[in-house]
Amino acid sequence: MKPPPFAYHAPTDLDEAVGLLAEAGDEGKVLAGGQSLIPLLNMRLAAPRVLVDINAVAGLEDIRVDAAGVRVGARVRHAELEADTAAAEAVPLLGQGLRLVAHPVIRNRGTTVGSIAHADPSAEMPAVLALLEGAVEVRGRAGTRTVPAAEFVTGPMETALAPGEIAVAARFPRPRPGTGTAFVETARRNGDYALCGAAAAVTLGADGRITAARCCLISVAPVPLVVDLTDHLAGRTARLGDLDGAAAAAAEQADPEDDIHAGADYRRHLARVLTARALARAAAAAPAAVADTYTGASR
């Protein structure tokens, strides 16, 4: 299939890009990696009047690592971020989530910020941002504003971006000391959208017991579903038997729907199983100084 007709612009300046989008209003779309947008155009599920290609816009291509975490520009490809060792060391959940995004050929072109802005309920990177309590930098004619992850995705493929605004970067904070992370999912075929996925962050104390735990589920709610499990797990070890109650509590908050790929009950079952698995792996991945005292689930 072919896309509907549209006006194409390739600005080299961010202000120019913002101006073009502002003039287009609801009829404008941003093109970065295009791995989500182009299929929608070809299937005529999206029909923007104006397409603004930001691939030549300077200042959007950087990965910056500092004491606060990792800042990813809107032009950074998944594969670039996945290969960045400094980013992976600062925020391990980035690499853990990126390895699950589609196929390598998609990751070579698709952008991390674009995936977040697309806001697919099955996508991994919005969940990574949500679990880490990150934020999105947004630029419009009125200037730049920062939107917390919890407020950015407002519904399936819906965000807090107003017409004429561009998501120019995403900020992924470093996890607190003593924290391990993990991301697991189940799909019908490797690279397919997840039937269910679970990201987890577990913080261990010096005695190897849990002091904080959170998870984020995908494909079981309209937006990334973040659940704080600290009340269920504080003071416990991370043995699988200790995790079952917390995993069940997380699954209870899921609101999956039946579709041609899986039933709601099966997705809810996956939410429980994958949450327990992600929590165990996250605890096992806690920094060595803490993990040395840990005797729970094996790596």
Beta strands, then each sheet from edge to edge (+ up, - down):
strand 1: 7-9
strand 2: 28-31
strand 3: 50-53
strand 4: 63-65
strand 5: 69-73
strand 6: 135-140
strand 7: 143-148
strand 8: 153-155
strand 9: 158-159
strand 10: 166-173
strand 11: 179-186
strand 12: 196-204
strand 13: 210-218
strand 14: 225-228
sheet 1: 1+ 3+ 2+
sheet 2: 4+ 5- 10+ 6- 7+
sheet 3: 8+ 9-
sheet 4: 11+ 12- 13+ 14-
end
